[in-house]
Amino acid sequence: MSEEIGKLILQLEGLIINTKEIYRGFIGPAYDITEELEKHENAFEAVAPLFRLIEKYPEFDFGAPGPIAHFIEKFYRRGYEELLIDSLQRKPNIYSIFLLHRVTNGEEGPKREEYIELLRSIAKNTKLTEDVVEAAQESLKYFE
């Protein structure tokens, strides 16, 4: 990851840490930062660190979908899905389940089944918090 992308990711983390009110403290400035990320020819390098950020702050409200989702979804069918799956396998949370739901909506056939199976495994995982399990279950209800 380039130094400049790393600095922008750190700025996003600073917003997360210091935000008291999501829409005034996070959303606007985060859109500014993700717009800066988009300008980089190697912007995809920011996707994996963004997932790590989402994993690190599972209780944070990143928006629905919010600036981070808008940025990473630009890489839909260009590697984003694999990084999302990796993140969900490491540390699923409500936001990443929300992102998986969005990806699943756009798929058919084997990929869709793969995503639904991942939701099933999260929904059955007794080691996860109740809210994460419930989010996966709610998403499953929609698809089944």
Secondary structure, 3 states (H helix, E strand, C coil): CCHHHHHHHHHHHHHHHHCCCHHHHHHHHHHHHHHHHHCCCCHHHHHHHHHHHHHHCCCCCCCCCHHHHHHHHHHCCCCHHHHHHHHHHHCCCHHHHHHHHHHHHCCCHHHHHHHHHHHHHHHCCCCCCHHHHHHHHHHHHHHC
